[in-house]
Amino acid sequence: GKTSVLRACAGLLSITGGEAMVLGHDLRRHPSSVRRHVGMLGHAAALYDELSVVENVRFAVRASGAGVDGIDGALDRLGLAGRLRRTAVGRLSAGQRRRVALAVLVARRPALWLLDEPHAALDAEARALLGDVVTEAVSGGATVLLASHEPQASLPLADRVVSLAGGRVVGERS
């Protein structure tokens, strides 16, 4: 359910009934129209093992049509400076790979962040950093939709919580 909701919001899953509007884009009629405005962090980051950290971030940012001026700041912000910048992603730990995927979002500055289990593979320091990055994105005007099985890590970031079970909303609080 939760991954499907995120994929639908990203224009990656066909909407077969009802209506779905994301950032003013009708996902039933034009599902791909929203993609340029959305950044998604899924279970598996779409990274190339043979490319370095900076090459991966640069490639993803350019592919999204965003400007590359935020790349260095994003790498620094996510603790990916120095030699890590030049390290092939295939040599990184799962937590470092997650940071690279987050650096793509920070550099792109999408209007909507879709985060699927964003705390996975992150140590305590990186989890705190993720919280700071999400807070900064929201302060900058972005909307963040976060799906998680870890309420203790996610609830402090939320100003609205919706609980799903069996593909249906079973609880909501603001």
Backbone as JSON Lines, residues from 0, in Angstrom:
{"i":0,"aa":"G","n":[0.77,-1.19,0.0],"ca":[0.0,0.0,0.0],"c":[0.82,1.27,0.0]}
{"i":1,"aa":"K","n":[1.75,1.43,0.96],"ca":[2.44,2.7,1.09],"c":[3.38,2.97,-0.07]}
{"i":2,"aa":"T","n":[4.08,1.97,-0.53],"ca":[4.97,2.17,-1.68],"c":[4.15,2.47,-2.92]}
{"i":3,"aa":"S","n":[3.01,1.83,-3.07],"ca":[2.13,2.1,-4.21],"c":[1.63,3.53,-4.2]}
{"i":4,"aa":"V","n":[1.28,4.05,-3.04],"ca":[0.84,5.45,-2.95],"c":[1.95,6.38,-3.39]}
{"i":5,"aa":"L","n":[3.16,6.13,-2.93],"ca":[4.29,6.99,-3.31],"c":[4.57,6.89,-4.81]}
{"i":6,"aa":"R","n":[4.56,5.68,-5.33],"ca":[4.8,5.5,-6.77],"c":[3.71,6.17,-7.6]}
{"i":7,"aa":"A","n":[2.47,6.12,-7.14],"ca":[1.38,6.8,-7.85],"c":[1.6,8.31,-7.83]}
{"i":8,"aa":"C","n":[1.98,8.85,-6.68],"ca":[2.23,10.3,-6.57],"c":[3.39,10.75,-7.45]}
{"i":9,"aa":"A","n":[4.32,9.85,-7.72],"ca":[5.46,10.16,-8.58],"c":[5.14,10.0,-10.06]}
{"i":10,"aa":"G","n":[3.92,9.55,-10.37],"ca":[3.55,9.33,-11.76],"c":[4.13,8.04,-12.32]}
{"i":11,"aa":"L","n":[4.5,7.12,-11.44],"ca":[5.12,5.86,-11.87],"c":[4.15,4.68,-11.87]}
{"i":12,"aa":"L","n":[2.93,4.9,-11.38],"ca":[1.94,3.84,-11.29],"c":[0.65,4.37,-11.88]}
{"i":13,"aa":"S","n":[0.04,3.6,-12.74],"ca":[-1.2,4.03,-13.4],"c":[-2.33,4.16,-12.39]}
{"i":14,"aa":"I","n":[-3.09,5.23,-12.53],"ca":[-4.27,5.47,-11.71],"c":[-5.45,4.94,-12.52]}
{"i":15,"aa":"T","n":[-6.17,3.96,-11.98],"ca":[-7.24,3.31,-12.75],"c":[-8.64,3.74,-12.35]}
{"i":16,"aa":"G","n":[-8.76,4.47,-11.24],"ca":[-10.09,4.9,-10.82],"c":[-10.0,6.18,-10.01]}
{"i":17,"aa":"G","n":[-11.1,6.87,-9.91],"ca":[-11.12,8.1,-9.12],"c":[-10.32,9.19,-9.79]}
{"i":18,"aa":"E","n":[-9.8,10.08,-8.98],"ca":[-8.96,11.14,-9.52],"c":[-7.73,11.28,-8.65]}
{"i":19,"aa":"A","n":[-6.66,11.75,-9.24],"ca":[-5.39,11.93,-8.54],"c":[-4.71,13.18,-9.06]}
{"i":20,"aa":"M","n":[-4.65,14.19,-8.21],"ca":[-3.98,15.43,-8.55],"c":[-2.78,15.59,-7.62]}
{"i":21,"aa":"V","n":[-1.62,15.83,-8.2],"ca":[-0.41,16.08,-7.42],"c":[0.24,17.33,-7.98]}
{"i":22,"aa":"L","n":[0.41,18.32,-7.14],"ca":[1.01,19.6,-7.54],"c":[0.31,20.19,-8.76]}
{"i":23,"aa":"G","n":[-1.0,20.0,-8.83],"ca":[-1.79,20.54,-9.93],"c":[-1.75,19.71,-11.2]}
{"i":24,"aa":"H","n":[-1.1,18.56,-11.15],"ca":[-1.0,17.67,-12.32],"c":[-2.0,16.54,-12.18]}
{"i":25,"aa":"D","n":[-2.76,16.3,-13.24],"ca":[-3.75,15.23,-13.26],"c":[-3.02,13.92,-13.62]}
{"i":26,"aa":"L","n":[-2.87,13.06,-12.63],"ca":[-2.1,11.83,-12.83],"c":[-2.84,10.78,-13.64]}
{"i":27,"aa":"R","n":[-4.14,10.9,-13.76],"ca":[-4.88,9.95,-14.62],"c":[-4.62,10.28,-16.09]}
{"i":28,"aa":"R","n":[-4.62,11.54,-16.43],"ca":[-4.45,11.95,-17.83],"c":[-2.98,12.05,-18.24]}
{"i":29,"aa":"H","n":[-2.15,12.61,-17.38],"ca":[-0.75,12.88,-17.73],"c":[0.17,12.49,-16.57]}
{"i":30,"aa":"P","n":[0.34,11.2,-16.34],"ca":[1.12,10.77,-15.17],"c":[2.57,11.23,-15.18]}
{"i":31,"aa":"S","n":[3.17,11.39,-16.34],"ca":[4.58,11.77,-16.38],"c":[4.79,13.27,-16.17]}
{"i":32,"aa":"S","n":[3.73,14.06,-16.23],"ca":[3.89,15.51,-16.14],"c":[4.41,15.98,-14.78]}
{"i":33,"aa":"V","n":[4.21,15.19,-13.76],"ca":[4.62,15.58,-12.41],"c":[6.07,15.21,-12.1]}
{"i":34,"aa":"R","n":[6.65,14.33,-12.87],"ca":[7.96,13.74,-12.52],"c":[9.07,14.75,-12.32]}
{"i":35,"aa":"R","n":[9.08,15.8,-13.1],"ca":[10.14,16.81,-13.0],"c":[10.08,17.54,-11.64]}
{"i":36,"aa":"H","n":[8.94,17.51,-11.0],"ca":[8.72,18.26,-9.76],"c":[8.8,17.39,-8.51]}
{"i":37,"aa":"V","n":[9.02,16.1,-8.72],"ca":[9.0,15.13,-7.62],"c":[10.35,14.45,-7.49]}
{"i":38,"aa":"G","n":[10.78,14.27,-6.26],"ca":[11.98,13.49,-5.98],"c":[11.59,12.32,-5.1]}
{"i":39,"aa":"M","n":[12.02,11.13,-5.48],"ca":[11.63,9.94,-4.72],"c":[12.85,9.19,-4.21]}
{"i":40,"aa":"L","n":[12.78,8.85,-2.94],"ca":[13.79,8.01,-2.33],"c":[13.1,6.7,-1.99]}
{"i":41,"aa":"G","n":[13.37,5.67,-2.79],"ca":[12.74,4.38,-2.6],"c":[13.63,3.43,-1.82]}
{"i":42,"aa":"H","n":[13.23,2.17,-1.8],"ca":[13.99,1.15,-1.09],"c":[15.39,0.98,-1.67]}
{"i":43,"aa":"A","n":[15.47,0.92,-2.98],"ca":[16.75,0.77,-3.65],"c":[17.05,2.05,-4.42]}
{"i":44,"aa":"A","n":[18.15,2.67,-4.1],"ca":[18.52,3.91,-4.77],"c":[18.95,3.61,-6.2]}
{"i":45,"aa":"A","n":[18.55,4.46,-7.11],"ca":[18.9,4.3,-8.52],"c":[20.28,4.92,-8.75]}
{"i":46,"aa":"L","n":[21.29,4.2,-8.33],"ca":[22.66,4.68,-8.45],"c":[23.48,3.72,-9.3]}
{"i":47,"aa":"Y","n":[24.51,4.24,-9.92],"ca":[25.39,3.44,-10.76],"c":[26.67,3.12,-9.97]}
{"i":48,"aa":"D","n":[26.89,1.83,-9.72],"ca":[28.02,1.39,-8.9],"c":[29.36,1.85,-9.42]}
{"i":49,"aa":"E","n":[29.53,1.91,-10.74],"ca":[30.84,2.25,-11.31],"c":[31.13,3.75,-11.33]}
{"i":50,"aa":"L","n":[30.1,4.57,-11.14],"ca":[30.3,6.02,-11.1],"c":[30.63,6.46,-9.68]}
{"i":51,"aa":"S","n":[31.37,7.55,-9.58],"ca":[31.68,8.1,-8.26],"c":[30.44,8.74,-7.65]}
{"i":52,"aa":"V","n":[30.55,9.11,-6.4],"ca":[29.45,9.78,-5.7],"c":[29.06,11.04,-6.45]}
{"i":53,"aa":"V","n":[30.02,11.91,-6.75],"ca":[29.7,13.17,-7.42],"c":[29.17,12.93,-8.83]}
{"i":54,"aa":"E","n":[29.69,11.94,-9.53],"ca":[29.18,11.63,-10.87],"c":[27.73,11.15,-10.82]}
{"i":55,"aa":"N","n":[27.39,10.33,-9.82],"ca":[26.01,9.86,-9.66],"c":[25.07,11.01,-9.38]}
{"i":56,"aa":"V","n":[25.45,11.88,-8.48],"ca":[24.59,13.01,-8.13],"c":[24.45,13.94,-9.33]}
{"i":57,"aa":"R","n":[25.54,14.24,-10.0],"ca":[25.49,15.11,-11.17],"c":[24.6,14.51,-12.26]}
{"i":58,"aa":"F","n":[24.75,13.22,-12.52],"ca":[23.94,12.55,-13.54],"c":[22.45,12.64,-13.2]}
{"i":59,"aa":"A","n":[22.1,12.3,-11.96],"ca":[20.69,12.29,-11.56],"c":[20.08,13.69,-11.6]}
{"i":60,"aa":"V","n":[20.84,14.68,-11.18],"ca":[20.34,16.06,-11.18],"c":[20.14,16.54,-12.61]}
{"i":61,"aa":"R","n":[21.1,16.28,-13.47],"ca":[20.95,16.68,-14.88],"c":[19.81,15.95,-15.55]}
{"i":62,"aa":"A","n":[19.68,14.66,-15.27],"ca":[18.6,13.86,-15.88],"c":[17.23,14.39,-15.49]}
{"i":63,"aa":"S","n":[17.13,14.98,-14.3],"ca":[15.85,15.52,-13.84],"c":[15.56,16.9,-14.43]}
{"i":64,"aa":"G","n":[16.55,17.48,-15.08],"ca":[16.37,18.81,-15.65],"c":[16.67,19.93,-14.68]}
{"i":65,"aa":"A","n":[17.16,19.59,-13.5],"ca":[17.48,20.62,-12.49],"c":[18.89,21.16,-12.75]}
{"i":66,"aa":"G","n":[19.16,22.32,-12.19],"ca":[20.48,22.92,-12.3],"c":[21.48,22.22,-11.39]}
{"i":67,"aa":"V","n":[22.73,22.27,-11.76],"ca":[23.77,21.56,-11.02],"c":[24.44,22.41,-9.94]}
{"i":68,"aa":"D","n":[23.97,23.64,-9.76],"ca":[24.62,24.55,-8.82],"c":[24.52,24.11,-7.36]}
{"i":69,"aa":"G","n":[23.59,23.24,-7.01],"ca":[23.44,22.81,-5.63],"c":[24.17,21.53,-5.27]}
{"i":70,"aa":"I","n":[24.9,20.96,-6.22],"ca":[25.53,19.65,-5.98],"c":[26.58,19.7,-4.88]}
{"i":71,"aa":"D","n":[27.51,20.63,-4.94],"ca":[28.58,20.67,-3.93],"c":[28.01,20.87,-2.52]}
{"i":72,"aa":"G","n":[27.06,21.78,-2.39],"ca":[26.43,22.0,-1.09],"c":[25.7,20.78,-0.59]}
{"i":73,"aa":"A","n":[25.03,20.07,-1.49],"ca":[24.31,18.86,-1.1],"c":[25.27,17.78,-0.62]}
{"i":74,"aa":"L","n":[26.38,17.6,-1.34],"ca":[27.37,16.6,-0.92],"c":[27.95,16.95,0.44]}
{"i":75,"aa":"D","n":[28.27,18.22,0.63],"ca":[28.79,18.65,1.93],"c":[27.75,18.42,3.02]}
{"i":76,"aa":"R","n":[26.51,18.8,2.76],"ca":[25.43,18.69,3.74],"c":[25.2,17.25,4.18]}
{"i":77,"aa":"L","n":[25.38,16.3,3.25],"ca":[25.15,14.88,3.55],"c":[26.42,14.15,3.97]}
{"i":78,"aa":"G","n":[27.49,14.88,4.23],"ca":[28.72,14.26,4.72],"c":[29.44,13.44,3.65]}
{"i":79,"aa":"L","n":[29.35,13.9,2.41],"ca":[29.95,13.16,1.29],"c":[31.05,13.98,0.63]}
{"i":80,"aa":"A","n":[31.79,14.73,1.43],"ca":[32.87,15.56,0.91],"c":[34.18,14.78,0.92]}
{"i":81,"aa":"G","n":[35.25,15.44,0.54],"ca":[36.57,14.84,0.57],"c":[36.7,13.64,-0.37]}
{"i":82,"aa":"R","n":[37.36,12.61,0.11],"ca":[37.61,11.44,-0.74],"c":[36.33,10.7,-1.11]}
{"i":83,"aa":"L","n":[35.31,10.79,-0.27],"ca":[34.04,10.11,-0.58],"c":[33.44,10.61,-1.88]}
{"i":84,"aa":"R","n":[33.66,11.89,-2.21],"ca":[33.14,12.46,-3.47],"c":[33.61,11.66,-4.68]}
{"i":85,"aa":"R","n":[34.85,11.19,-4.61],"ca":[35.47,10.51,-5.75],"c":[35.37,8.99,-5.67]}
{"i":86,"aa":"T","n":[34.78,8.47,-4.6],"ca":[34.67,7.04,-4.41],"c":[33.54,6.47,-5.27]}
{"i":87,"aa":"A","n":[33.81,5.33,-5.9],"ca":[32.78,4.65,-6.68],"c":[31.67,4.21,-5.73]}
{"i":88,"aa":"V","n":[30.44,4.44,-6.12],"ca":[29.29,4.12,-5.28],"c":[29.25,2.64,-4.92]}
{"i":89,"aa":"G","n":[29.73,1.77,-5.79],"ca":[29.75,0.34,-5.52],"c":[30.62,-0.04,-4.34]}
{"i":90,"aa":"R","n":[31.49,0.86,-3.9],"ca":[32.37,0.6,-2.76],"c":[31.82,1.15,-1.44]}
{"i":91,"aa":"L","n":[30.66,1.78,-1.49],"ca":[30.09,2.41,-0.31],"c":[29.22,1.44,0.5]}
{"i":92,"aa":"S","n":[29.07,1.76,1.78],"ca":[28.15,1.0,2.63],"c":[26.71,1.35,2.24]}
{"i":93,"aa":"A","n":[25.76,0.58,2.73],"ca":[24.34,0.85,2.45],"c":[23.95,2.23,2.97]}
{"i":94,"aa":"G","n":[24.43,2.61,4.13],"ca":[24.12,3.92,4.69],"c":[24.69,5.06,3.87]}
{"i":95,"aa":"Q","n":[25.92,4.88,3.37],"ca":[26.52,5.9,2.52],"c":[25.79,6.02,1.19]}
{"i":96,"aa":"R","n":[25.36,4.89,0.65],"ca":[24.56,4.92,-0.59],"c":[23.26,5.69,-0.37]}
{"i":97,"aa":"R","n":[22.66,5.5,0.8],"ca":[21.43,6.2,1.13],"c":[21.69,7.71,1.19]}
{"i":98,"aa":"R","n":[22.83,8.08,1.74],"ca":[23.2,9.5,1.78],"c":[23.37,10.08,0.37]}
{"i":99,"aa":"V","n":[23.93,9.29,-0.52],"ca":[24.09,9.75,-1.91],"c":[22.71,10.0,-2.52]}
{"i":100,"aa":"A","n":[21.79,9.08,-2.32],"ca":[20.43,9.25,-2.85],"c":[19.77,10.49,-2.25]}
{"i":101,"aa":"L","n":[19.99,10.74,-0.99],"ca":[19.46,11.95,-0.36],"c":[20.12,13.21,-0.91]}
{"i":102,"aa":"A","n":[21.41,13.12,-1.21],"ca":[22.11,14.27,-1.8],"c":[21.49,14.66,-3.14]}
{"i":103,"aa":"V","n":[21.01,13.68,-3.88],"ca":[20.33,13.97,-5.15],"c":[19.09,14.83,-4.88]}
{"i":104,"aa":"L","n":[18.31,14.44,-3.88],"ca":[17.1,15.22,-3.55],"c":[17.46,16.63,-3.09]}
{"i":105,"aa":"V","n":[18.45,16.74,-2.24],"ca":[18.86,18.05,-1.73],"c":[19.34,18.93,-2.88]}
{"i":106,"aa":"A","n":[20.11,18.37,-3.79],"ca":[20.63,19.14,-4.93],"c":[19.53,19.52,-5.91]}
{"i":107,"aa":"R","n":[18.57,18.63,-6.12],"ca":[17.47,18.89,-7.07],"c":[16.46,19.88,-6.54]}
{"i":108,"aa":"R","n":[16.21,19.86,-5.24],"ca":[15.21,20.71,-4.6],"c":[13.82,20.54,-5.23]}
{"i":109,"aa":"P","n":[13.3,19.31,-5.27],"ca":[11.97,19.11,-5.85],"c":[10.89,19.73,-4.97]}
{"i":110,"aa":"A","n":[9.74,20.01,-5.56],"ca":[8.61,20.56,-4.81],"c":[7.99,19.52,-3.9]}
{"i":111,"aa":"L","n":[8.06,18.25,-4.3],"ca":[7.49,17.15,-3.52],"c":[8.54,16.08,-3.31]}
{"i":112,"aa":"W","n":[8.82,15.77,-2.05],"ca":[9.74,14.7,-1.7],"c":[8.91,13.49,-1.29]}
{"i":113,"aa":"L","n":[9.18,12.36,-1.92],"ca":[8.5,11.1,-1.59],"c":[9.54,10.17,-0.98]}
{"i":114,"aa":"L","n":[9.41,9.89,0.29],"ca":[10.41,9.12,1.02],"c":[9.81,7.81,1.5]}
{"i":115,"aa":"D","n":[10.32,6.71,1.0],"ca":[9.85,5.37,1.35],"c":[10.88,4.73,2.28]}
{"i":116,"aa":"E","n":[10.5,4.57,3.53],"ca":[11.4,4.01,4.55],"c":[12.75,4.73,4.52]}
{"i":117,"aa":"P","n":[12.75,6.05,4.67],"ca":[14.0,6.8,4.52],"c":[15.04,6.53,5.59]}
{"i":118,"aa":"H","n":[14.64,6.0,6.74],"ca":[15.6,5.74,7.81],"c":[16.34,4.41,7.64]}
{"i":119,"aa":"A","n":[15.92,3.6,6.68],"ca":[16.55,2.29,6.46],"c":[18.04,2.46,6.16]}
{"i":120,"aa":"A","n":[18.85,1.64,6.79],"ca":[20.3,1.57,6.59],"c":[21.05,2.78,7.14]}
{"i":121,"aa":"L","n":[20.37,3.67,7.85],"ca":[21.04,4.84,8.4],"c":[21.36,4.65,9.87]}
{"i":122,"aa":"D","n":[22.56,5.08,10.28],"ca":[22.91,5.04,11.69],"c":[22.26,6.23,12.39]}
{"i":123,"aa":"A","n":[22.44,6.33,13.69],"ca":[21.78,7.37,14.49],"c":[22.15,8.77,14.0]}
{"i":124,"aa":"E","n":[23.41,8.99,13.67],"ca":[23.85,10.3,13.19],"c":[23.18,10.65,11.86]}
{"i":125,"aa":"A","n":[23.12,9.68,10.96],"ca":[22.5,9.92,9.65],"c":[20.99,10.09,9.78]}
{"i":126,"aa":"R","n":[20.37,9.41,10.73],"ca":[18.93,9.59,10.96],"c":[18.63,11.02,11.43]}
{"i":127,"aa":"A","n":[19.48,11.52,12.31],"ca":[19.32,12.9,12.78],"c":[19.52,13.88,11.62]}
{"i":128,"aa":"L","n":[20.52,13.6,10.79],"ca":[20.77,14.43,9.62],"c":[19.58,14.41,8.67]}
{"i":129,"aa":"L","n":[19.0,13.24,8.46],"ca":[17.81,13.12,7.61],"c":[16.69,14.01,8.16]}
{"i":130,"aa":"G","n":[16.48,13.98,9.47],"ca":[15.46,14.84,10.08],"c":[15.72,16.31,9.81]}
{"i":131,"aa":"D","n":[16.98,16.71,9.91],"ca":[17.34,18.11,9.64],"c":[17.1,18.46,8.18]}
{"i":132,"aa":"V","n":[17.47,17.56,7.27],"ca":[17.31,17.81,5.84],"c":[15.83,17.91,5.47]}
{"i":133,"aa":"V","n":[15.01,17.04,6.04],"ca":[13.56,17.09,5.78],"c":[12.98,18.4,6.31]}
{"i":134,"aa":"T","n":[13.38,18.79,7.51],"ca":[12.9,20.05,8.09],"c":[13.31,21.24,7.22]}
{"i":135,"aa":"E","n":[14.53,21.23,6.72],"ca":[15.0,22.31,5.84],"c":[14.21,22.34,4.54]}
{"i":136,"aa":"A","n":[13.91,21.17,3.98],"ca":[13.15,21.11,2.73],"c":[11.76,21.71,2.93]}
{"i":137,"aa":"V","n":[11.12,21.35,4.02],"ca":[9.79,21.88,4.32],"c":[9.86,23.39,4.55]}
{"i":138,"aa":"S","n":[10.87,23.85,5.29],"ca":[11.04,25.28,5.53],"c":[11.26,26.03,4.22]}
{"i":139,"aa":"G","n":[11.86,25.35,3.24],"ca":[12.1,25.94,1.93],"c":[10.9,25.88,1.0]}
{"i":140,"aa":"G","n":[9.78,25.34,1.48],"ca":[8.55,25.31,0.69],"c":[8.2,23.97,0.09]}
{"i":141,"aa":"A","n":[9.01,22.96,0.3],"ca":[8.71,21.64,-0.26],"c":[7.68,20.92,0.61]}
{"i":142,"aa":"T","n":[6.99,19.99,-0.01],"ca":[6.1,19.07,0.7],"c":[6.81,17.74,0.78]}
{"i":143,"aa":"V","n":[6.75,17.11,1.93],"ca":[7.41,15.81,2.11],"c":[6.34,14.8,2.5]}
{"i":144,"aa":"L","n":[6.27,13.72,1.72],"ca":[5.39,12.6,2.02],"c":[6.3,11.43,2.39]}
{"i":145,"aa":"L","n":[6.22,11.0,3.64],"ca":[7.13,10.0,4.17],"c":[6.32,8.78,4.59]}
{"i":146,"aa":"A","n":[6.7,7.62,4.1],"ca":[6.05,6.36,4.46],"c":[7.04,5.52,5.24]}
{"i":147,"aa":"S","n":[6.6,5.03,6.39],"ca":[7.53,4.3,7.24],"c":[6.8,3.35,8.18]}
{"i":148,"aa":"H","n":[7.51,2.29,8.55],"ca":[7.06,1.38,9.59],"c":[7.71,1.75,10.93]}
{"i":149,"aa":"E","n":[8.45,2.85,10.94],"ca":[9.16,3.28,12.14],"c":[8.58,4.57,12.68]}
{"i":150,"aa":"P","n":[7.46,4.5,13.39],"ca":[6.83,5.73,13.86],"c":[7.73,6.54,14.8]}
{"i":151,"aa":"Q","n":[8.54,5.89,15.6],"ca":[9.4,6.63,16.54],"c":[10.39,7.53,15.81]}
{"i":152,"aa":"A","n":[10.79,7.15,14.6],"ca":[11.71,7.97,13.82],"c":[10.97,8.98,12.95]}
{"i":153,"aa":"S","n":[9.77,8.66,12.53],"ca":[9.04,9.48,11.58],"c":[8.1,10.5,12.21]}
{"i":154,"aa":"L","n":[7.46,10.15,13.29],"ca":[6.46,11.03,13.89],"c":[7.0,12.41,14.27]}
{"i":155,"aa":"P","n":[8.23,12.52,14.78],"ca":[8.73,13.85,15.11],"c":[8.84,14.79,13.89]}
{"i":156,"aa":"L","n":[8.88,14.22,12.7],"ca":[9.0,15.02,11.48],"c":[7.64,15.42,10.92]}
{"i":157,"aa":"A","n":[6.58,14.81,11.42],"ca":[5.26,14.93,10.79],"c":[4.41,16.03,11.4]}
{"i":158,"aa":"D","n":[3.68,16.74,10.53],"ca":[2.65,17.64,11.03],"c":[1.27,17.07,10.7]}
{"i":159,"aa":"R","n":[1.25,15.95,9.97],"ca":[0.01,15.22,9.7],"c":[0.36,13.75,9.52]}
{"i":160,"aa":"V","n":[-0.43,12.87,10.12],"ca":[-0.17,11.44,10.05],"c":[-1.42,10.73,9.53]}
{"i":161,"aa":"V","n":[-1.22,9.9,8.52],"ca":[-2.29,9.09,7.96],"c":[-1.85,7.63,8.06]}
{"i":162,"aa":"S","n":[-2.68,6.8,8.65],"ca":[-2.37,5.37,8.79],"c":[-3.15,4.6,7.74]}
{"i":163,"aa":"L","n":[-2.45,3.7,7.05],"ca":[-3.06,2.86,6.03],"c":[-3.02,1.4,6.47]}
{"i":164,"aa":"A","n":[-4.03,0.66,6.09],"ca":[-4.06,-0.79,6.28],"c":[-4.89,-1.37,5.14]}
{"i":165,"aa":"G","n":[-4.34,-2.32,4.44],"ca":[-5.07,-2.94,3.34],"c":[-5.42,-1.96,2.23]}
{"i":166,"aa":"G","n":[-4.59,-0.94,2.05],"ca":[-4.82,0.04,1.0],"c":[-5.88,1.08,1.33]}
{"i":167,"aa":"R","n":[-6.3,1.13,2.56],"ca":[-7.35,2.08,2.99],"c":[-6.84,2.92,4.17]}
{"i":168,"aa":"V","n":[-7.33,4.14,4.24],"ca":[-7.01,5.0,5.38],"c":[-7.78,4.49,6.59]}
{"i":169,"aa":"V","n":[-7.04,4.2,7.68],"ca":[-7.66,3.69,8.9],"c":[-7.5,4.66,10.06]}
{"i":170,"aa":"G","n":[-6.76,5.71,9.87],"ca":[-6.58,6.7,10.94],"c":[-5.89,7.93,10.38]}
{"i":171,"aa":"E","n":[-6.19,9.07,11.0],"ca":[-5.59,10.33,10.56],"c":[-5.57,11.3,11.72]}
{"i":172,"aa":"R","n":[-4.46,12.04,11.82],"ca":[-4.38,13.1,12.82],"c":[-3.49,14.21,12.3]}
{"i":173,"aa":"S","n":[-3.79,15.42,12.74],"ca":[-2.96,16.58,12.34],"c":[-2.2,17.09,13.52]}
